[in-house]
Amino acid sequence: MSITINFDLSKTQKIVLWCAAAIGLLGINGLFLYSVIFRPELMQAAQSNLYSLAFILEAFVLLPLFCYLIAAAKLKSPGWIGFLLLSLAGSLAFSIPFSILLWNRRGKANEGE
């Protein structure tokens, strides 16, 4: 199986991806960390809420799927392990746009070879 992925991004697309990564890291992950540290009772409520549980489970289904696709496409820097660590540290909303930016940067570096 051969997968070709072109990450030739325009300046506007890069700005949008940087904004999405920042929102994922600082906004979504920041809200999560705030609730874990300062409002742990909200975490218990979220885990017992059927709607929030569905979103949590969806993330845990998508994460291994994305890791598999990254490994199948042989994407490096970050590879699937790096993507997994970025996702666990900062959410999928951070790791997906940030990884695309890294792959785009790596692709530009390889053009000179």
C-alpha distance (Angstrom), angle and dihedral (degrees) to the residues before:
residue distance angle dihedral
M1 . . .
S2 3.78 . .
I3 3.78 121.5 .
T4 3.79 122.3 -171.1
I5 3.77 117.8 -166.8
N6 3.79 122.4 -175.5
F7 3.80 115.3 -157.9
D8 3.79 97.5 179.6
L9 3.81 98.0 148.6
S10 3.78 129.7 -173.6
K11 3.80 120.6 -131.6
T12 3.82 90.2 -104.3
Q13 3.80 91.6 51.5
K14 3.80 90.3 50.6
I15 3.80 91.0 51.6
V16 3.82 90.7 50.1
L17 3.82 90.9 49.4
W18 3.83 91.8 48.2
C19 3.82 89.8 50.7
A20 3.81 91.9 48.0
A21 3.82 91.0 48.9
A22 3.82 91.1 48.9
I23 3.81 91.7 49.5
G24 3.80 90.2 48.8
L25 3.80 94.3 47.8
L26 3.79 101.6 37.1
G27 3.80 102.1 24.4
I28 3.78 108.4 35.2
N29 3.80 97.2 25.7
G30 3.82 91.1 40.2
L31 3.79 90.8 54.3
F32 3.79 90.2 48.2
L33 3.82 93.1 50.0
Y34 3.80 91.4 46.1
S35 3.79 91.2 53.4
V36 3.81 93.3 46.0
I37 3.81 93.3 50.1
F38 3.80 104.4 33.5
R39 3.83 105.4 20.1
P40 3.83 108.5 31.7
E41 3.81 90.9 158.1
L42 3.81 87.9 67.4
M43 3.80 89.7 57.6
Q44 3.80 90.3 55.6
A45 3.79 90.1 48.7
A46 3.82 90.9 49.7
Q47 3.80 91.7 50.8
S48 3.79 91.4 52.8
N49 3.83 93.8 45.7
L50 3.81 112.1 96.5
Y51 3.82 94.3 -146.7
S52 3.79 95.8 50.5
L53 3.80 90.3 43.2
A54 3.81 89.0 56.1
F55 3.83 90.9 54.5
I56 3.81 91.6 46.6
L57 3.80 91.6 50.5
E58 3.80 91.2 46.7
A59 3.81 90.1 55.6
F60 3.80 91.0 50.1
V61 3.82 90.3 50.8
L62 3.82 94.6 46.3
L63 3.80 95.9 46.4
P64 3.83 96.8 64.8
L65 3.81 89.6 40.4
F66 3.82 91.4 55.5
C67 3.81 90.5 44.9
Y68 3.80 89.6 53.2
L69 3.82 92.2 49.2
I70 3.81 91.4 49.0
A71 3.80 90.8 50.4
A72 3.83 91.6 46.2
A73 3.81 91.2 50.2
K74 3.82 89.4 47.5
L75 3.79 91.2 -130.6
K76 3.79 113.7 173.3
S77 3.78 135.1 -163.6
P78 2.94 93.9 56.9
G79 3.76 102.1 23.4
W80 3.76 121.2 -176.3
I81 3.81 93.1 -74.6
G82 3.81 91.4 51.2
F83 3.79 90.1 47.5
L84 3.80 90.2 50.6
L85 3.82 91.4 51.4
L86 3.82 92.3 46.7
S87 3.81 89.9 50.1
L88 3.77 93.8 49.3
A89 3.81 91.8 46.0
G90 3.78 97.7 44.6
S91 3.83 114.3 7.3
L92 3.80 131.6 -100.6
A93 3.80 88.7 -83.9
F94 3.82 86.7 65.2
S95 3.80 102.4 35.0
I96 3.81 99.1 49.8
P97 3.84 98.8 54.6
F98 3.83 92.2 36.0
S99 3.82 91.9 51.6
I100 3.81 91.6 48.4
L101 3.81 88.6 53.1
L102 3.81 90.4 50.5
W103 3.80 92.6 48.0
N104 3.80 90.0 48.9
R105 3.82 90.2 51.4
R106 3.79 91.3 48.2
G107 3.81 91.0 49.1
K108 3.81 90.8 53.2
A109 3.82 90.3 50.2
N110 3.82 91.0 51.5
E111 3.82 92.6 52.4
G112 3.81 90.1 74.1
E113 3.82 92.9 55.7
